[in-house]
Amino acid sequence: MSQSIVMKQVTKTFKGEGVETHALSDVSVEFKSGEFVSVVGSSGSGKSTLLSLIGTLDRSTSGEILYDSVSINKMNQKQLADFRFENIGFIFQQFHLIPTMTAIENVMAPLFSRKVPYDKKKRAQELLDKVGLGDKFNSLPSQLSGGQQQRVAIARALVHEPKWLLADEPTGNLDTATGELIFSTLSSLNQEKGCGVIFVTHDPSLAAKAARMIEMKDGVIVADREGSTI
């Protein structure tokens, strides 16, 4: 199901008011099919930029990004949108749930404008069950805790069966115990569904629980090593 991601000499530079900021500098790295990788670093280290480029939310200044040898660099916006739907699920620090929609409607939201060969509501129900929210189908976000809202967001990210889950500080707004629960949920989904996970965090202790841990500083990768067994 999954696929490899290869970044070749990727640089991202932001320009503003005569100042250039090198968010990523000549980064080359491979993420292997189905693996769980944490990316750790302080604020400004480049980890979120790395994720946004992999997720096609932004374009690199130079270099190339390949999904199973297919380059995303020359895709237009329509092609990128279709590519994201077919391949990538996003989870963010801010849950980005629609406040007027129930949990099940939020999970179904990515499918509303798409024709799919399965029952959308049934898929959403199954995923809410999977993340332990089978009794919260009709709850609004305001009726859920932060951890429950993030689990709804995880179910939403999975609803179109992506090959990769990209999680940008998904535990940043949660207490330690809830953050560890979210990490454990993603780990279990990685093992059960075979989708790759790239988990960005500023928490070294949480990052070390992944099978592989990448450390970033000043826009470059300074360490790439095995973590503990998930």
C-alpha positions as CSV (number, residue, x, y, z in Angstrom):
1,M,0.0,0.0,0.0
2,S,2.7,2.5,1.0
3,Q,5.5,4.0,-1.0
4,S,8.9,5.5,-0.6
5,I,9.6,9.2,-0.5
6,V,13.0,10.5,-1.6
7,M,14.2,14.1,-1.2
8,K,17.2,15.0,-3.3
9,Q,19.2,18.1,-2.4
10,V,16.1,20.1,-1.4
11,T,16.4,23.7,-0.4
12,K,13.7,26.1,0.7
13,T,14.4,29.8,1.0
14,F,11.9,32.4,2.1
15,K,12.5,36.0,0.9
16,G,11.1,39.1,2.6
17,E,12.1,42.8,3.0
18,G,15.5,42.1,1.5
19,V,16.3,39.2,3.9
20,E,16.6,35.6,2.8
21,T,15.8,32.8,5.3
22,H,17.1,29.4,4.5
23,A,14.5,27.1,6.1
24,L,16.0,24.0,4.5
25,S,19.5,23.7,3.1
26,D,20.4,20.9,0.6
27,V,18.5,18.2,2.4
28,S,18.7,14.7,1.0
29,V,16.8,11.9,2.8
30,E,14.6,8.8,2.1
31,F,11.5,7.7,3.9
32,K,10.9,4.0,3.3
33,S,7.5,2.5,2.6
34,G,5.4,1.9,5.7
35,E,7.9,3.1,8.3
36,F,7.2,5.3,11.3
37,V,9.7,8.2,11.5
38,S,9.8,11.0,14.0
39,V,11.4,14.4,13.1
40,V,12.6,16.4,16.1
41,G,14.1,19.8,16.5
42,S,13.6,23.2,18.1
43,S,11.5,25.9,16.7
44,G,12.9,27.2,13.4
45,S,14.9,24.0,12.8
46,G,13.1,23.3,9.5
47,K,11.0,20.3,10.5
48,S,7.6,21.8,9.6
49,T,9.0,23.1,6.4
50,L,10.3,19.6,5.6
51,L,6.8,18.2,6.2
52,S,5.0,20.9,4.2
53,L,7.2,20.2,1.2
54,I,6.7,16.5,1.4
55,G,3.0,17.1,1.7
56,T,3.0,19.3,-1.4
57,L,1.6,22.2,0.6
58,D,4.6,24.3,-0.5
59,R,7.2,24.1,-3.2
60,S,10.9,23.8,-2.8
61,T,13.3,26.5,-4.0
62,S,15.5,23.8,-5.5
63,G,16.0,20.1,-5.4
64,E,13.5,17.3,-6.1
65,I,10.9,15.2,-4.2
66,L,9.9,11.8,-5.5
67,Y,7.1,9.4,-4.5
68,D,8.1,6.0,-5.8
69,S,10.2,7.7,-8.5
70,V,7.4,10.1,-9.5
71,S,8.4,13.7,-9.2
72,I,5.9,16.1,-7.6
73,N,8.0,19.2,-8.6
74,K,6.4,19.8,-11.9
75,M,2.7,19.0,-11.0
76,N,0.2,21.8,-11.4
77,Q,-2.2,22.7,-8.6
78,K,-5.0,20.4,-9.8
79,Q,-2.5,17.5,-10.1
80,L,-1.2,18.2,-6.6
81,A,-4.7,18.3,-5.1
82,D,-5.5,14.9,-6.7
83,F,-2.1,13.6,-5.6
84,R,-2.7,14.7,-2.0
85,F,-6.1,13.0,-1.9
86,E,-4.7,9.8,-3.3
87,N,-1.6,9.6,-1.2
88,I,-1.4,11.9,1.9
89,G,-3.3,12.4,5.1
90,F,-2.5,15.4,7.3
91,I,-2.8,15.9,11.1
92,F,-2.0,19.3,12.6
93,Q,-1.3,20.8,16.0
94,Q,-4.6,22.8,15.6
95,F,-7.3,20.2,15.1
96,H,-9.0,22.2,12.3
97,L,-12.4,20.6,12.9
98,I,-15.4,22.3,11.5
99,P,-17.3,23.5,14.7
100,T,-20.8,23.2,13.2
101,M,-20.2,19.6,12.1
102,T,-20.5,16.4,14.2
103,A,-17.6,14.1,14.6
104,I,-18.7,11.8,11.8
105,E,-19.4,14.7,9.5
106,N,-15.9,16.1,10.1
107,V,-14.4,12.7,9.3
108,M,-16.4,12.5,6.1
109,A,-15.5,16.1,5.1
110,P,-12.6,15.2,2.7
111,L,-14.9,13.0,0.8
112,F,-17.8,15.4,0.2
113,S,-16.6,16.6,-3.2
114,R,-15.2,13.2,-4.3
115,K,-16.7,10.2,-6.0
116,V,-15.4,7.1,-4.1
117,P,-16.2,3.4,-4.5
118,Y,-17.3,2.9,-0.9
119,D,-19.9,4.1,1.5
120,K,-18.6,7.3,3.0
121,K,-20.6,7.2,6.2
122,K,-19.7,3.6,6.9
123,R,-16.0,4.3,6.3
124,A,-16.2,7.2,8.8
125,Q,-18.0,5.1,11.4
126,E,-15.4,2.4,11.1
127,L,-12.6,4.9,11.6
128,L,-14.2,6.5,14.6
129,D,-14.6,3.1,16.1
130,K,-10.9,2.4,15.4
131,V,-9.7,5.5,17.3
132,G,-12.0,4.8,20.2
133,L,-14.8,7.3,19.5
134,G,-17.6,4.9,18.4
135,D,-19.9,6.6,21.0
136,K,-19.2,10.1,19.8
137,F,-20.5,10.0,16.2
138,N,-22.9,12.9,16.7
139,S,-20.9,15.0,19.1
140,L,-19.8,18.5,18.1
141,P,-16.1,19.5,18.5
142,S,-17.1,21.7,21.5
143,Q,-18.4,18.6,23.3
144,L,-15.1,16.8,23.0
145,S,-11.9,17.0,24.9
146,G,-8.6,18.0,23.1
147,G,-7.5,14.5,22.8
148,Q,-10.8,13.4,21.4
149,Q,-10.8,16.2,18.9
150,Q,-7.3,15.1,17.8
151,R,-8.5,11.5,17.4
152,V,-11.4,12.8,15.2
153,A,-8.7,14.6,13.1
154,I,-6.7,11.3,12.8
155,A,-9.8,9.5,11.6
156,R,-10.4,12.3,9.1
157,A,-6.8,12.0,7.9
158,L,-7.3,8.3,7.3
159,V,-10.8,8.4,5.6
160,H,-9.4,8.3,2.1
161,E,-6.8,5.6,2.9
162,P,-3.7,7.6,2.3
163,K,-0.3,5.9,1.8
164,W,1.3,8.4,4.2
165,L,0.2,10.2,7.4
166,L,2.0,13.5,7.9
167,A,1.6,14.7,11.5
168,D,2.9,18.2,12.4
169,E,3.1,18.6,16.2
170,P,-0.1,16.6,16.7
171,T,0.5,16.5,20.5
172,G,1.6,20.1,20.9
173,N,-1.7,21.3,22.4
174,L,-2.2,18.2,24.6
175,D,-1.0,17.2,28.1
176,T,1.7,14.6,28.3
177,A,-0.6,11.6,28.9
178,T,-2.9,12.5,26.1
179,G,0.0,13.2,23.8
180,E,1.4,9.7,24.5
181,L,-2.1,8.3,23.7
182,I,-2.1,10.1,20.4
183,F,1.4,8.8,19.6
184,S,0.3,5.3,20.5
185,T,-2.8,5.6,18.3
186,L,-0.7,6.6,15.3
187,S,1.8,3.8,16.0
188,S,-1.0,1.2,16.1
189,L,-2.5,2.5,12.8
190,N,0.9,2.4,11.2
191,Q,1.3,-1.2,12.1
192,E,-2.3,-2.2,11.3
193,K,-2.9,-0.3,8.0
194,G,0.7,-0.2,6.7
195,C,0.6,3.5,6.0
196,G,3.9,5.4,6.6
197,V,3.9,8.0,9.3
198,I,6.2,11.1,9.6
199,F,5.7,12.6,13.0
200,V,7.1,16.1,13.7
201,T,7.6,17.0,17.3
202,H,9.7,19.2,19.5
203,D,9.6,16.6,22.3
204,P,12.8,14.4,22.2
205,S,11.4,11.8,24.6
206,L,8.3,11.2,22.4
207,A,10.4,11.3,19.2
208,A,12.7,8.6,20.6
209,K,9.8,6.2,20.8
210,A,9.6,6.0,17.0
211,A,11.5,3.2,15.2
212,R,13.6,5.9,13.4
213,M,14.3,9.4,14.6
214,I,15.6,12.3,12.5
215,E,17.0,15.4,14.3
216,M,17.1,18.8,12.5
217,K,18.9,22.0,13.3
218,D,19.1,25.2,11.3
219,G,17.5,23.7,8.2
220,V,19.7,20.6,8.0
221,I,19.5,17.0,9.2
222,V,22.1,16.6,12.0
223,A,21.2,13.0,13.0
224,D,19.3,10.1,11.6
225,R,19.2,7.1,13.8
226,E,17.1,4.2,15.1
227,G,14.8,5.0,18.0
228,S,13.3,2.5,20.3
229,T,10.9,-0.2,19.1
230,I,7.4,1.1,18.8
